[in-house]
Amino acid sequence: QNNRGLMRSEATMWDVWTALVRASSISGGIGCSSSQRMRHWRAVLCVAALSSVFWYGRGRGGPGAVLRGALWPCAWVSASPTSRGQVSRLASSACGSPHRRQFVVLSRSRLRGQTRRAIADQVGLALSQSLQERLGQAPADVDLDVQLHFSRHGHACTRQLFDGVAMDELRGVIENAVEVSEFEAWQWTVRSHFGEAIANQMEDVFDCQDTLDGIPVSFLQHFNLWRQSEGVRALTHSPRIAKVAASLLGTKRVRLYQDAVFVKRPGDSTTRWHADLHMAPFDTNGMVTCWLPLSPVPAQADGGSGLMFISGSQRDVALGFWRKEPQKARLNLEGRYGEEAMQDHHGALALGDATWHHGWTLHGAPCLAAEGTSARVALAMTYIADGTRIRGDDVDADVDDEDSFSYRAWLGDLSPGSIAEHELLPLVYSS
C-alpha cells in the first residue's frame, strides 16, 4: 500500500525492490535473531517480487507473464533448490508460454546480483558479542588420546567442541551466508562434471539444474564464505579451531586455506573416496580439515551420512608415488586396505562434535536416503602449516583441479615453489 504511487509510475523492478528494502530495514533489524531476520527478508523479497511483476507484466503477456514473474523469485527464496526448479517448470507449463527465460535473465542481473548483495548487507551475519569472545579464546590443550589417534589413523573426533547454544547461532549465520552463494555452488557442480567452458555458460540455478538433470550429484559445495561473512570469518579464524589444527599437525603456526559448506540433500549420491591434498595446490604433508556438522548426524546404520575414513591411508606413500594416475588406483581400495579399514568412522555425531582428517587421508561419505531424511549440512575448515610451499613445475601433471574455484583468486599471485603467503591465506594461529 505504501508503494502504490511508485507502482503507478514507470518504475523499474529494482526501484520497487530498493524502496521496500529501505522501508523494511528498521523492522527487520532490531531485536531479531538471525533466523528471524532471514525470514523477514525472505518475506520482503516475495512482496517486492509480487509487486514488481505487475509492472513487469504490463504489455509483456498479461496475467501469464505476471504469474511466471511472481513464481520465479518466490521459488528463489524457498528452502529446496529442487522445489525451485519444479516451481519454475510448473509455472511455464501452467501459463503455456516459453517466456520464462526472459524473466530469468532479468532476475539474474537483478535478484541474483544486486538483491543478494542487498540481503548479505542487510541480514545480520555477525555473531553475538558473547560468542565472538568465546571464539577468541584458545581451548585447553588437545587431549593426547585425540592426537595419538590422529597420528596413527589419519583422523580423529573432538566431542562437544561447541555447545548447543553456540551451534544454533553458528548455524543461523552459516545458513544465511549459504543463501547468498547458491548459484556459485550449482555452477561449481556443473564444472566438476562438464568442465570450465560449460560452467561459464550457466546463467542461473535453473540452467545448472537442467544441465545436471539425470546426473547423480554427491553434494553442493559453497567455497570460502569467510570472505563474505563476518560471522563465518570469526569462526574460521578462531583460536578455538586453529589451535586444535596446529596441535594435530605438530606445528606452532597455521594458515587458513579454505572453508567450504557441504550440503548433501536427500537423495544425493555417495561421495567418492578422495584425499584433499590431491586437489590442493600445495607441496606439503601439513594440512588438516575440521568437519563440523550443523546438526546431529545419526550413525550410518540409522541412515546417517557422516564421513568415513580409510585408517592409515595418510601414510600410504606408495599409492601415489608409483602410479602416474593414482586416482585409478583407488578403484580397488578394499583389496589394498581391507574392509575393516574402509569402514572406520566415528559413529553418531552430536551437535557440536567435529571430526578431523589429514590432507592425505582417504575419506568419503555414503549416500543420503531420499525419503525420511533432511539435508546434511557441514562446514569444513582446512588449515595448512605456516611455511607450506606451492607446488612446483616438476609436480606430476595428474592433479585433480576440482577445488580450483577455491584457490584461483590467489594462486596466480604466487610463483611455483614459493612459500604460501597471501592475504587470502591468513595466518590464524601462532604459539
Secondary structure as GFF3:
##gff-version 3
##sequence-region A 1 431
A	DSSP	alpha_helix	4	8	.	.	.	ID=ss1
A	DSSP	alpha_helix	13	24	.	.	.	ID=ss2
A	DSSP	alpha_helix	34	57	.	.	.	ID=ss3
A	DSSP	alpha_helix	63	76	.	.	.	ID=ss4
A	DSSP	alpha_helix	81	95	.	.	.	ID=ss5
A	DSSP	alpha_helix	100	109	.	.	.	ID=ss6
A	DSSP	pi_helix	110	115	.	.	.	ID=ss7
A	DSSP	alpha_helix	116	122	.	.	.	ID=ss8
A	DSSP	alpha_helix	129	135	.	.	.	ID=ss9
A	DSSP	alpha_helix	144	153	.	.	.	ID=ss10
A	DSSP	beta_strand	155	158	.	.	.	ID=ss11
A	DSSP	alpha_helix	164	180	.	.	.	ID=ss12
A	DSSP	alpha_helix	182	194	.	.	.	ID=ss13
A	DSSP	alpha_helix	196	200	.	.	.	ID=ss14
A	DSSP	alpha_helix	205	211	.	.	.	ID=ss15
A	DSSP	beta_strand	220	223	.	.	.	ID=ss16
A	DSSP	three_ten_helix	225	227	.	.	.	ID=ss17
A	DSSP	alpha_helix	230	236	.	.	.	ID=ss18
A	DSSP	alpha_helix	239	249	.	.	.	ID=ss19
A	DSSP	beta_strand	253	264	.	.	.	ID=ss20
A	DSSP	beta_strand	271	274	.	.	.	ID=ss21
A	DSSP	three_ten_helix	276	279	.	.	.	ID=ss22
A	DSSP	beta_strand	282	283	.	.	.	ID=ss23
A	DSSP	beta_strand	287	293	.	.	.	ID=ss24
A	DSSP	three_ten_helix	300	302	.	.	.	ID=ss25
A	DSSP	beta_strand	308	309	.	.	.	ID=ss26
A	DSSP	three_ten_helix	313	315	.	.	.	ID=ss27
A	DSSP	alpha_helix	317	321	.	.	.	ID=ss28
A	DSSP	alpha_helix	326	329	.	.	.	ID=ss29
A	DSSP	three_ten_helix	330	332	.	.	.	ID=ss30
A	DSSP	alpha_helix	333	337	.	.	.	ID=ss31
A	DSSP	alpha_helix	339	342	.	.	.	ID=ss32
A	DSSP	beta_strand	354	358	.	.	.	ID=ss33
A	DSSP	beta_strand	363	365	.	.	.	ID=ss34
A	DSSP	beta_strand	376	385	.	.	.	ID=ss35
A	DSSP	beta_strand	389	390	.	.	.	ID=ss36
A	DSSP	alpha_helix	404	411	.	.	.	ID=ss37
A	DSSP	beta_strand	427	430	.	.	.	ID=ss38
###
